[in-house]
């Protein structure tokens, strides 16, 4: 039996990339998983098929997290399909996409994260966990500057982390823990691709500074591990390249 046997999870932004791999890892540990997508239903359905082929349980749900009904749709899917919700992985993020409005990064990376949390905790029992996924560029933005092209996204994600941490006392009353997983730039992600397009050479420069950048698969393993790790609520798990940021702020 896996560590998450009998548990259910929501992974936001999980139709591809890091979120998809996190969902597969959680399912491999026994969790029934709600796969969330905004537009690409075929990708999400493919993740569900892969999980089911490996003996797991999953369902794909289209939901825009920047509107209130989006968060509730995911929670309803967890309770209706799997009988409850024990784990929420806040993986969805963005802000470098074109044509979604100047405030899109803040609406997605801060407001949607809090709305998703509040919708979920209404049904999560004591002992449940919330995992928020961020980047070192965002986590350390108040003390270590980042590339100008990424700064609005970094600041919105830091605002999201701060807003979630403000909920720690309320979560503690419910017996729910919050863990933050912060990673360096991840090879092969949409954000890395867009950033390298906006600032050519950015990824190579970061790779040289860090010595190594994690792959999507490697980072997903670390996120999934935090679902059951024996760490206190409010813990920040720094994955890859954090020494450079910590030394830069010293």
N, C-alpha and C positions, 0 to 999 in steps of 0.2 A: 504493500500500500504506500502511496505517495504521501508527502507531508501535507498536501491539501485535499486529500480524499474526503469527499462529502461536502466540500466548501464550494462556494460560487464566487465569481469575480467579474468585474467590469474592467476592461482595458480601453481607455479612450484613444482614438486615433490608431486603431489596430488593424487596418486593412492592408498595411504594408510596412516595410521597414522595421524599426525598433519595436513598435507596438505589436506587430504581427508575430515577431519572434518571442516577445514576452508572453503573449497569449499562448503560443505553442508550448513554451516551457512550463507555464502554469498548468496547462492541461495535462502535460506529461506527469505532473505531480499529483494529478487527480482532480483538479479544479474544473468545474463547469464554467465556461467563459462566454461572456457577452462581447462579441466583436463589434466595434463601433466604426462606422465610416460616415463621411459627409456626402460624397458624391459617387464614389467608385464601388458600386455594389458587386460587380464581378470579382474584384480583388478580395473583398470581404468574404464572399461566398467561397472563394478558393481556399482561404484560411480555414473556414469552417470545415470544408471537405478534407483538408489535410489533417485537422485535429480528429475528425471522426474516423478517418482511415487508420489513424494510430490508436483508436480505441477510446478516444475522449469524447466530451460533449461540448458543443458550442452552438451559438446562434448569432446571426449577423443582424445588426439593427442600424438603419440609417438615421442619423440624428445630427443636427447642427447645434453644437454646444453653446453657440453665442445667443441662442434664444431659449427662454425658460422651458419650453416644452421638450427641447432636445434632451436635457438632463433627465427629466422625468420619464421619457421614453426608455432610456437605458435602465433606469431603476425598475420600471414596470416589467421590462423584459426579463430581468434577473429574478424577480419574485414570481412572475407567472410561469417561466420556463424551468426554474431551478429551485423555487421555494424560498428564496431569500438572497441575502447579499452579505458576504464576509470580507471581501477584499476589493478595494477600489484603487486602480492604478491610473493616476492622472498623467498620461503620456502625451496627449494631444497638445500641439503647440504650433506656432507659425508667426507670420508677420512680415515675411519678406516677399509674399506673393503680391502680384500687381492687381489693381482694380478692386480691392476689397475695402477701401476707405482708409484714411489716415489713422483712425482710432482702432483699426482691426486688431493690431497686436495687443493692445490693452484689453479689448473686449474678449479676446480668446485666452490670452496668457494670464490675465488676472481675474476678470469678472466671471468668465465661464468656469474657471477652476473652483472658485468659491461657490457658485451656483450648483455645480456638480456635487461638491462636497455636501452642501446643505440638503440637497435632494436625497443623497445616499444615506447620510447618517440617520435619517428618519426610520430606516428599516434595518440598519446594521446592528447586530447584537454586541454586547460586551465581549471583548477579546478580538474584535475585528481590527483591521489595519487599513490605512490609507498610505499609498506610496506616491509621492510627487517627483516627477522626473524633470531635471533642469540641466543647465550647462555651467561649467566653471566660469565662462564668460559672463553669465548672468549672476551666478551666486556671488562672485567676487566683484561685481561691477562698481560697487560703492568705493572700493579701494584700489582696484586695478582697471585702468582704461581698456576698452576693447576697440576693435576696428569701427570707424565711423558708420560704415554700412550696416553693422550689426547692432549698434548701440540702442536704437529704439526697441528692438526685440529683446535685447538683454535687460534693459530697464523694465520692460513690461513683465518679463519672466521673474525678475527679482521682486517686482511689486506683487506678483502672484504668490511667490514663496512667502513674502511678509504677511500677506492677507491670510494665507493658510495657517501660518504660525500663530497669528492672532486668535485662531480658533482652538489652540491647544487646551486652554482651560475648559472650554465647553466639551471638547472631545474627551478629556480626562474624566469628566463627570459621567460620561456614557461608557467609559472603559474602552475607548477606541484610541489606538495609537497612530501617530503620523510619523513617517520616515521620509526624508528627502534624499534622493539619489542624484548627485551632480557628476556629470562627465565632461571630459574635454571634447573638442570637436570629434565627431564620429565619421569615419570613412564611409562614403557611399550614401549619406543621408541627403534628403532634399535640401535641407538648410545648408549643408556644406557645399552642395552643388551650386545653389543660388548665390552663396557668399563668394565662392571662387569665381563665379561669373561677374559679380559686381566688383570684386577686388582680386583680379588675377594674381595667383601666387600665394593667396592667403592660406590655403590649406597646406601647401608645401612648407611655408614659413612656420606654421604652427607645428607641423610634424617634426621639423628640425629642432624646434625649441623643446618639444616634449620628449623627443627620442623615439616615440611610438604613439600612434593614434589607434584607439580601439576600433574594431569592426562592429558593424551592427549586431552580429551574432554574439560577440564577446560582451558588449555592453548590455544586451538583453539578458544574458545569463546573470549579470550582477544585479539588475533590477529585480528579476524574478527571485533571486536569493534573498532579497530584502523583504519579501512577502512573509517570510517565516523566521527571519534572523532574530536572535535574542539580543535586541538593542532597545534602549529606552525611547519613549515617545519624544519626538523632536530631534532625534539623531540625524546627522548628515553623513551619508556615505559618499566619500570622494573617490571617484573612479578615474584613474589615469591622469598623469600630468599635473596633479594638484600642487606638487612641491614648487613648481615655477610660480604659480599664483601666490602661494603663501610667502615665498621669498620676496616676490615683487611688492607685497604690501608691508613687509617688515621694515 
